[in-house]
Amino acid sequence: MATMIGVGPCFGLASPPKALKTSTTGSGVAPQFNHRTRRTVAVRAEGGAINPEIRKTEDKVVDSVVVTELAKPLTAYCRCWRSGTFPLCDGSHVKHNKATGDNVGPLLLKKQ
């Protein structure tokens, strides 16, 4: 099953990824949910560049936001949709950028 999910400007994307594939465990038919039902969903972006037009003159587009109330001094959020720890960045954008010629980087939240 393929689904389009809109992504807002907080992720720094000019447009959403081409398509996101979701897969569910089981027969592919939506199960009846109750307190004992468990469902797993995997989301992956397909296609080439995630950042087709934003600040293409930069080697890597990284934006920082300063926040006063954070538990950690720095938290990096994924914007390439390739992270194994999504929504947190695990550095997967480096491999993605080399493979596609893209320049997407993480969103950094910094404690003030």
N, C-alpha and C positions, 0 to 999 in steps of 0.2 A: 504494500500500500504506500503510495507517495502522497505527501501533503505539502502544501506551501504554507509557511509560517512567516508572517510579517515581522520584520526586525526593525526596531526604531533606531533613531539617530544615536541613542546612548551606546550602541555597539559600533558606531562609526561607519556604517555601511550605507552606500548610496542606494542600494536596492537589496532585497533579501536574496539569500542563496538561491540558485536555480531550482533545486528541489531537495527536500529532506525525506529520506527513506525511514520509515518506522517499521519495526518488526515486533511482533508480539509472540509470546510463548503460547503453545497450544496449537489448535487447529486453524487459526486465522479468523475464526468467527468470534465476535465479541462475546465474552462470557457474561453470565449473569453475576453481578457483583453482590457479595455479601461479606460478612465479617471474616470469612475464611478464605476468600478469593485473593490471590496474589497475581499481579501482572507486571511484566518487565517490558520496558520500551527502550530501544536503542535508537538514537538519532544521529545521523551523519549527513553532512553537506556533500553534495556532488558537484562536479564541474571544475572549472579552472579558477581564475582569480576571484577572490572574495571582495577585493577592493579595486573596482575597475577605474575609479577616477579621483579619489580623494588624496590630495598631496602626493602625487606620483613622483615629484622631484626629490622626495626624502627616501633614504635607504629603508627605513622602517617607521611606520606610523604608530606612535605610542602617545596616548593622551593620559594626563594625570589629573586627578581630582583630589583636593585637600578636604578632608572631613574631620570634624572635631571629635566625634564619638566613634571610635573604632577599637576593637579588641587588640588588633595587631598593628604594628607601625606601618606595614605595607602589605597590600593584598593585590595580586594581579589576576584580572579576569580575562578569559579567552574571548577573542573576537575572530578567530579563524575557523571555529567550529570543528577543529581536529583534536582538541585536547582529550586525553584519556581521563582527566579529572574535571571535565566540564561541569560547572561554569568557570572553574578556576583554571588559569593558564599553567600548562606543564612544559612550555617551550616548543610545542608541536608546530608553531608558526614558522620556525626556522626551516624545517624540512619542507613545509608547504610553500614557503617563499622561494626556496631553491628550485623546487619542481615546477612552479608555475610562473616565476618571474614577478610575483606579487610582492607587496611590501607591508602587509598587515602585521600589526603587533598588538600587545595586550593593552587593556585599560587598567591603569594603576590607581588604586585608592590609597592615599597617604594620610596617616594620622597627623593632625596639626600639633 
